[in-house]
Amino acid sequence: MKYMNKNFILFFKFLLIILALSSIIKGIMNAVFIGHDFDYRGAVLMWEGINHYQYMMKGNEIMEIQNGYYGQGFFVLLYPLTLIPLDYSKLVWTLINVFLSFFLPIFLSKKLNLDHEKTFYLLVLFIASTPCRVVIGNGQFSLIVMSFLFLPFFYKKSFYIILSGIAYLKYNIGYLLLLYFLSNRQIKNVFFSLIIFTLSWFFYSFITNSNLFINLLEPLKLALYIKTTDGLVYGFSFLKFIFKQYEYLNLLILSLSIIFSFLLLSKIKKFKSESIKLSLFCLIILIFSPTRNYDHILLLPLLLHSLKYYENYLISKINILLILYIFFGLRAIKELNIDVDANIVVLLGNLFIFLFLFITNYLSFSRNN
């Protein structure tokens, strides 16, 4: 029986490897031939002295569906890739994303003490997942942002804090890092982390001859102009169904999301477990910020934590099932044309996980103090 079980496990691992390789190859193919989220043209326009935010808000299209609403620094950092043709730039960008899809699970496993066996499952499940494949295939920025977002949890030197500011360039994710520093009263880290954002904002305004203060909010203005959050279910977006004609509704939803994110951050900072803190940190983003399916790569820390304590807690098993649903089930439902509002199911799943982890750990913290 043991021999049969061992053979079954080896066969299962082999299937997972095949699934992961197939997924990443598909992602690479999509990236090379499509990669429509890679904002190459926006960076080219900037380096030609054209404010691409204003260019798009005047009704101009930029190559397929490149929306161009990242922070100014993103287009400054893309400069080396604008020196080579688009096809080669896509290839370089794809290789960076593929490298990070392998590196991040391994890096987190070492930092958070996950054993080799479970690291294997973490790696193959992450690489095989729909969010990871879509990040690679669309030429997305999310894997890079996540890499810098995690730096302050493991490195405290000023150099790493400065680099972590790159996460601010994708503001629907990076906003929480700024709130994290503020909630921990790390004012020095706030200033260090804003260096790249501020310098790139100044540079973008200078090279495009744009008004400095107007340009600061142009990424957000462009996102609202192209209605990038329409149809997304998150945090307080349900208010859109109640106050349909309210002029400042988007501002209200944004304000409430920031306030509640900050309040929750001020509580989770007390927890001792780094994997719990990082998992809850990412869940706050997925609950209160407008995110898309590829942003669920942020479930990586939670998957790691759940695998680590799989044998100990029932909630870890439930977490894994919910993550597998998001990683694989959503795609299957779409392919089968099943009429389910996947966004609401995912939001409720994330909320359930967050509340359970938060309540159990908060009670444990209260008992110990």
N, C-alpha and C positions, 0 to 999 in steps of 0.2 A: 504493500500500500504506500509506504514512504517513497519507494522508487517511482511509483506511478505519479504521486503528488509532485515529486521533484521534476519529472519529465513534463508534467502539465505546466508547472511554473516556468520552466525554460521555454516551452512553446508559447506561453502567454507573453513572456518578455519579448520573444522573437516577433510576435504579432504587433506588440506595442512599438517596437523599433521600426517595423515596416510601415506602420501607420504614421509614425512621426516623420520618417524620411519622405513618405509620399506627400504629407502635408507641407513640409518645408520646400520640397521640389515644386509643388503647385504654387506656393507662395512666391518662389523665385521667378517662375515663369510669368505669373501675373505681374510681378514688379517690373520685369524687363519689357514686357509687351504692353502693359497698361500703366500701372504706377501713377494713377491720376491725382493722388494727394501730394505728390512730391512737388513743392512750390519752386521749381527751377525758374520759371518765367518771372515770378514776382521778384526773385533775387536779381535777375538780369535787369529788370526795369529799374530797380533801386540803384544798381551800379551804373546805370545810364543816366541817373539823376532824376528819375521819374518817381513820384510818390505813388506807389501801386495801390495804396488804400483809396486815395482820391480817384485814381484812374478807374478802379472798379466801381466806386460809388457813383461815377458818371455814366454807368451802364455798359462799360467795356468788359468783354470777356477775356479771361487769361487762360488759354489752352485747356480745353476740356472742362474739368470741374475743379481746378486748383483754386481754392477759395481765398487763400492769402491772408487769413485773419490771425495768424500767429503774431507774437510780439516782434518788435523791430529787430531785436538781436538775432532772431532766426535767419533773417535775410542777409544780415551782415556776416554771420558765421558761414553761410553757404557760398561765400565768395570764391573759395578754391574750386568749387564744383562748377561755377559759371565760366571758368576758363577752358573747360572741355565741352564737347558736344553733349546734348541732352542724353543720348543713349548711353554714353560712357558714364555720365553723372548718375543715371539711374542704377547702373551696375555697381558703382562704388557705394551708393546709398544702400542698395540691397545687401551688399556684403557686410556693411556696418550693422544693419538690422539682424542679419543671420548670425553674426558673431555674438551680438548681445542676447539673442534668444537662447544661445547655449551658455553664455557667460553668467547671466543673471541668476538662473536657478542654482548653478554650481557655487557662485559667490555667496548667495544667501545661505545655502546649505552649510558652507564652511563657517560662516559668521554665526549662524544660529544652531550649530552643532547637530545637524541632521546626519544620521548614519548613511553609509554608502548605499545600502540596499534601498532605502527610502529616497535617497538623492536620485537614484536611477529612475524611480517612478515619477518623482517631481519633474525631472528633466524631460522625459518622453511625453508625459501628459501635457506639459506646457508647450512643447514644440509642436505636438500634434493638434493642439487646440485651435478652434476657429479664430479667437481673438489674435493669437500670435501669427497665424497664417495671414489674416487680413492686414495686420500691421505691416508685414513684409510685402504682401501683394499690392497694397495700396500705396506703398512708399510713405507710410505714416511716420510721425515724429515721436510716437508714444513710448517706444522702447528706450530711446535716447533720453527722453524726459524722465522716465522712471529710474534710469541709472543715476542721474544726478539728484533726483528727489530723495533717494535712499542714503546718500552720502552722510548727512548729519547724524544719522542714527548709528553710524559705525566709526566715523572719523570726526574729531573735534578741532583739528588744527584749522587756522584761518584760511589756508589755501583751499581746503576742501569745502569750507563754507562758501567761499567766493564761487567755486565751481558749481555748487548746488543751486546758485541763482539762475542757472540755465533753465531750470525747471519752470521758472516764472514765464518763460516765453510761450509756453502752452498754459495759459492762465486758468483754464477750467480745471486743471490738475495742480499747477504750481501755487495757486492761491493759498492752499492749505499749509504749505511749507512756511510762508510768511506768518500765517496765523499761529503755526506751531512755535516759531521763535518768540512771537509776542506773548503767547500763553505761558511760555517758560521764562518770560522776562529777560530774554537773551537779546538785549538791545544792540549789543556789539555785533551779534550775528545777523541781525536785521540789516544793519548798514553794510556789512561785508557781502551778504548775499545779494544786495541790490546793486553792487558795483557793475557787474556785466550788463544788467538790465539798463541801468542809467547811462553808462557810456555808449551802449549801442543805440539807445534812444536819441542821445545827443548827436551821434554820428549820422544816424538815419536822417534826422531833421536837417543836419548841415548839408549832407551830400544831395538831398532832394530839394533843398531850399524851402523847407516847410516850416511853418510856425511851430516853435518848440512845444508850446502848451497845447495847441490844437492836436498836434501829432501824437501826444501822449495817449489820448483816448481813441485814436482812429482805429486800432485793431478791434476794440469793442464796438465802435460805431459800424464798422464793416460787417461784423458778425450779426448785429441787429438788422442791418440793411438787407443782407441776403437771407435773413430769418433762419439761421443755422440751427436754432434750438426748437423750431416748430416741429411738433410731432413727438418730441422727446418727453418721456415721463421721468421726473426726478423731483425730489424734495417737495417744494411748494408749488410745483407747476400745476397742481390741481386747481389753484386759484384762477387759472385762465378759463376754467369752465364756469366759475362763479361770477367773475368780473370781466366779462368779455370785452367791454368797451372802455375799460379803465385805462387812461392815458399813460400812467406811470406804473403799470402792472409789472413790466419786466424789471424795473428798478426795485419795486417792492419785493419781488421774488428773490432777486439778487441779494438784497439787504438781509432778508430773513435767512437765506442760506448761509451767509457769512456769520451772522449772529449765532445761529444754532451750531455751526461748525466750530466756532470759537468756544462756545460753552462746553461742548463735548470734549474738545481737545484739553481744556483745563482740567477735566476729570481723568482722562486716560493717562495723562502724564504721570499719575501717581502709581500706576501699575509697574510691577518689577520685571515682568517677562517682556523682553524685547520683541519676541515674535507676536505676542498679544498686542502690544502697543502699535507695532507696524501694521498688523492686520486691521486693527480698528481704525488707524490713520487712513488706510486705503479705502476702507468701507465708508468712511465719512465722505470722501470724494465721490464715490460711486452712488451714494444716497442723495447728497445735496447739490451735486454739480451736474450740469447737462453733459452726459457722456454718451458715446456710441459703443457698439458691440466690441470694437477693438480695444477700447479703454479698459475692458475687463481683464486685461493682462495684469491689472492691479490686484487681482485675486491671488497672485502668486504667493505673497507672504501667508495668506490664510490657508492656501493649499499646503504649504510647507508646515505650518503649525498643526494642521489637522492630521497630516501624515505622521508627524512626530509623536502625537499623542493618540494615534488611532486605536491602540489597544486599551487605552485607559478610560476614554470618555465616549459616551454615546453621541454627544454633540459633535465630536470630531468626525464620526461616520456620517452624520447628517450633513455636516458642512461639505464633506467630499462629494456626496450625492448632489447637493445643490450646485457645487462648482462644476461637476461633470455635466449637469444639465445645461449650465451656461456655456461651458466650453464646447459641448458637442450636441446637446439636445435641441438647442435653439435652431441650429442649422438643419437638423433632421426634420423638425416641425415645419420649417420653411420649405424644404424640399418636398414634403408630403402634403403641402397646402392645407395644413390643419389650421382652422380658424381660432387662434388663441392670441390674446394681446400679450405678446412675449415681454414687452417693456414693463408692464405692470407686474407680471409674475417675477421678473428679475428684481425689480425694486423691492417687492415684498420679501423676496428671499434674502436679499442683502440686509434689509431692515431687521428681519428675524434673527439672522446670524449676529448682527451688531448688538441688538438688544440682549441676546442670550449671553454673549461673551462679556458685554459691558456689565450686566447685572451680576453675573456670577463672580467676576473678578472684583467688582466694586464691593460686593458683600465680603469677599475674602480679605480685601484690603481693610475694610472697616473692622473686621474681627481682629486683625493683627495689630490694629492701632487703637 
